[in-house]
Amino acid sequence: MKAWLSTWRIESRFLWTNPFLLLIALGYGLWLAVILSRLGPPSSEDIYRAVYGFHEIWQTLSLGLAMWLGIWLMRRDVMRPSYEWLGALPVSRVGLIGAKYLAGFLYLSLFTALVVVVFAYFGRVRELPWDILSRHLGFFAVRDEWSYMVTLALAMFLAVAIPGRLVYLIGFCAWVFGTFFLDKIVIGMKDWYFLKTFHLNQWFGYDYIVGYEAWGYPLISREIALSQVFVAVFALWLVVSAMAWLAHRWPSTRRKMGLAAAAALFGVSGVAYVPYGLWWKDRYDTRGTIQQWTPQEHGATPVHTSFPVQSYSISADRAVDDRLTVVADMTLRPQNLEPGQTVTFTLNRLFQIDRVTVDGQEVAVSRDVDHFSLPRAAFGQGPGPVTVRVRYSGKVYDWLTSPGERFAAFVRGNDVYLPYTQGWYPLPGKETLKIREPSYVQLASPNDLELQPADFRVVLRGFEAPVFASVAGHRGPAGEMVFAGDQLDGVSLFGGTIIEVRASQGGMPVICSPSNAVEARRFAAGLDRARNYVRPWLNPPEGRARRVIYLPVRPLGAVGDYPLWPAVMSGDSFLAGETQYHNLDEYRMAEVVSAWLYGIPDVQHGFLSDSRGEGPGRDSLTEDIGRALVYVVLREGVGMSPEQALAAVGGMKDVVRRPIDDALDAGQAEKVRRVLKGFYDRTLRGVTGRDANLPVIPAQQWQEAWRGTP
């Protein structure tokens, strides 16, 4: 043991006294520090996403160094004929290779240590809670170490198996294949996700899932654990195989023992892959079933048979195995039902219906994939309301692929994503939740559903971590979470590594991941200033955009899709997707203000008096006046510069902008407010959607308003 330790010290000293290798490691950590120190607008300020993005590129490049290092450690002495005298040392070749591997691995661990230190420092600067930060640090450290572990083992195996300097070229090809090629070509184009564990970079293949903090790695924790077991055994097999190969080339009395050990570990590697492979088999089987159950091709016209529901009362209980048991009471009036033999509802296929009653009387249920039907006769013909109670249960883990891995909905531990567009509670009528494209399944969007507003009350039990919703909520007795609202399009639930941020007591909340807390608090402060500015003189309708939900998902879409998508209003919430290249900036501020004033989150294209530019509305100033009101709120209420505010609303015609700017510059802000309030009260206050039929406002009417206002 003493001789082996001496050998390890010699190998370690050789690495740690090499200035070139030390400079590379220190430069690696310094570059991460530079990236994190420069987080700020207009890019995302999500520090978790920044560290993940760093790993996608720079950790991949560091694996190239690990590949070179493993080959070089072996070719430096062991693989040279002039160094055959090493066999006379009191250290076996097995011990020599083990010492080299440990020395190389500890040097590569310096890269991991620098990432942990830099991430920990800037994480505290960005106000990440220590319990969340420490969990992230552990995850990043383990993933980094596993990447270096298998790459170094592969490099040393190649150095022993391939003679001559050609091994450097082969090592380079192995590095490229095990990182970029495997990710983009083999897995990305073929959908062979069961090969992800063979990535040298353990960060590839998870960009829009693990790449963001809100749900991330806890959502696929079992997959990661199974992969890490296989990778560890596979790396050990590579090292032992290198030892056995070397013993076969040099005189040795333990050749058979080395070959037997390598063969045994190869078998263990295969056994270790079996649980991982079975995990993927279950996923592919589920995906195949979903594709089979989704017959409607893209381009077909959806068939809607929707009808109004007055109110919902939903109770959802989560068990320790993540099974949901839900009881949904729907109140509706029979006269609103279409004539026919059956009444159809939409409920996600992942749920099994246990019992359905109409006014307490159990009725027969006919199930067809995402739909179930009840006899029309059970509802009667009376004018009074009837109550339909549906009891159902199931596990929600809706995994889809191509393009990329996606989750349509899930309840897994503390991670919850239940958009109403995926029918986690019964929707009235026959709605389409998924559309089958030629090569993948596309999710329905809110615009694909024909749902009428209803009153909601949702009670959640058994959820240990906080769950947020697209409607106001509060804590009930015994750990219940209660959400309620009137005249909502639907209720969606969100849970995970998610927090609520407010700039002040009673201020507008922003729901986001902890890594976005700093920018979310700054954004919330701007919203509070805008709201305090608007309320005294404009008094917009209550109930519009009471909270901002800023999460890495296309609003009401699939987790794993590219999150950038037009913001939407759902319930009384403003939903916006988070991406690496956008943040809560002045454009998002303009959208929220527009949602307050008009119920439309798209101030730049949200309402037109003549959207085709034909007829008398082509010269209307309606759209520009709507933008002007948001412009004034941003400039006077939030404190943006005129240039920022103008860019945020998408510009305005000079005939609208010039008198506003002149009046504000002259200190006549009160006149500006009176003019805009007149148009808002007469024309724009009642806007509730993109298709609102707004009257034409000609330039003459706008100019007369300025002349007639003192």
Phi, psi and omega in degrees: 000321180296320178295320180294319178298322177296319177297317179295321178296320179298313180295319180293317180299323180298323180280315187283349175258004178274111184296328180297313181293322179293321179295322178298314181296314180294322177296325177300310179293322180295321181294322175297319179297320178297316181299314183288330179286342183258011178297131179169172180304150004272358179280169179297145176259018179288106185292326177298314180297323180295317179293320178296314178299324175300318182292325181302324183258301191285327176290328174297317178295323178294334175291331172298320175296319179298321178296313179297319184297316180297319178293317183294321179301324180280318183284343181298325180215309189301320185269008178263132179301328182291351182252025179295340179295348177300336179295343180274352180288154181282034178228129180293162177295328175298314178294324180295314179293321177298320178294319178295318181296315181296319179297315179295320181293320179293324175296315180295333177294341175299323177298316178297316181298320179294321177298316181298315182295313182294315180297319180297317182295307184288334175297319177291323177299322180274014172067031174287129176301144187296324181296322178286317181298316181296325177295318177297317182299317179297318180295312180297319182296314181295317180296319178297313182297321179295322178297313180293323183299310184284327180292316179296319179297317178297319180297316180292325176295315179297321180298326179280323187280332186244115181282158175080176182288350177303337182297331178294319177294317178296320178297320177298316179296321178296322179295314180296315182294319184283356179239275188292311186294315181298323183285310189277326187259300187292309183276313185297321184269331184261351184062032179268070185289343178291353176265003182300330182293343179273000173300134170291319175272110184289002180265343183289153173088004184231024196306306186266008174247287177292337184292352177231152192281331192305314177243294167060218191294331176299333181293330181238035185298322181293318177301316181296317181296315179297321179295318182294324176298313180296315182298320180297315179293321180295319178296320178296320177298320179297317180294314180295323177296323176297319178297315181294320179296318180294321177295329178289328181279326181258156177300130182203147176266001185238031181297313183296323179295318179295317179295321179295319179296318179296318180295320179296317180292328176297318177295320178296323177299316178298318178295321180294334180281337185303309178300322178295316179296320178294325176301316179289326177299317178299319180295315180294323177297317179296318179298318179298322178295318179297317179296323179292325181280353184249083188280340188286122179277157177298137180103341177288152181274119180297146177259118181251136174229045187287157177211159184284143170244129183289315184205156174239141167230109189241132176237122182238125179246127178259130176270171183295336178268016177073011175284133178262133170243119189237138171239117182243120175257124179243129177256125181212167181251129182302327183294345177274356180274144178285150178293149180157184182276331185224162172241126188253139174236162179246127179216134183308137184298343180287347180262142174255129181279126180266320185196143176227132176231151173239113185053042176086349181263123181292139182233158179286145182239133173248118185257136177219089178056251183272010185228154170219149185236146178239151178297133179297328183295336182292342183269345180070190182234008185290161181282338184284162180286153174240156180246123177257120178252125179241122176252125183211165183207164178162167175260132184252109175207076191269091184264131179229163178223169171059103003278119179075170176281139181216156174235120179283328179193155179195153166224105185219102184064234178276353182272122182226130172214105182230083176285143182295338179293348176255017170060050177282347168229160185298127175260140181289135177092181180260098182252158180259118180268328181221149179235128182272116173275174180304325185235359180200172181258127179258138180277150174288150177256167178304330181289342179278349183257140177252082182246142178259151183301148179213163174274141184232144166220119184238129178240127180248138176226150176086004178265116185286319181266158179300142175241137179250162183219169178278020179211161184297147180213169178204165177281133177255190179291151175058036175079008178292153170241126186241130178234136183209148177189158182253144174053060180250151176287333179174174179234126177243146184244142182223130176210150181157217174277074189226141180228167174249128183243134174230146177278336181204165178297124181083002179284173182288128182278150173239121179267121185204181174276156183301329181291347178258011188299320184295309181290329178294320179293320177296320179294318179297323177296320176296321177296321178297319178296319180295317181293319179294331179284322187280318190303315186297325186247342182249323177048064180293162181302141177284159175094358178261125174052067179276349177205158176250128176250111187242092186228158184280063178209141173300126187314116181063020177259208183261140172289121185119337171289159175298122190291339185291119183199153177306138178296153180227159171260129177219129188062232172245034183239150175260116183255126179224141180274143177263134174229172181292334190251006179225158178217188178280082188253194183293334178290318176295323178299317179297323180293319179293317178299319177298321178295322176300310189283320190238350186077013181237122183277002182245091184289335185280329182226014192288324184215135180225139176281340176208087189294338181269354179070029181240160175073197186292342182278357185292337178255016182289147177258012184303310181297317182292325177292322174300319177292323183299322180296318177295321179302316180293321178297316180294320184283311185273323184275311183277327180099022177285158173287158178304323181293316179296314182296320180294318178295324183295325181268000177085018178086166178213160174292146183301326183296335177269316187287319189299311180296330178292311181297318181297318181292318179294320179294332180272005179079021182256048181298327181295322178296318178301316182295321180294318179297310183292324179296323178299314179291324180295314182293322184279328193235318195256346186298323185273005180295130180228001181194169183295331186267015180300134181272094185267145178288159178283135174244103180285164181298326181298318179295321178297315182292323178294325178297323179289321180290328183270002181254124181287000000 
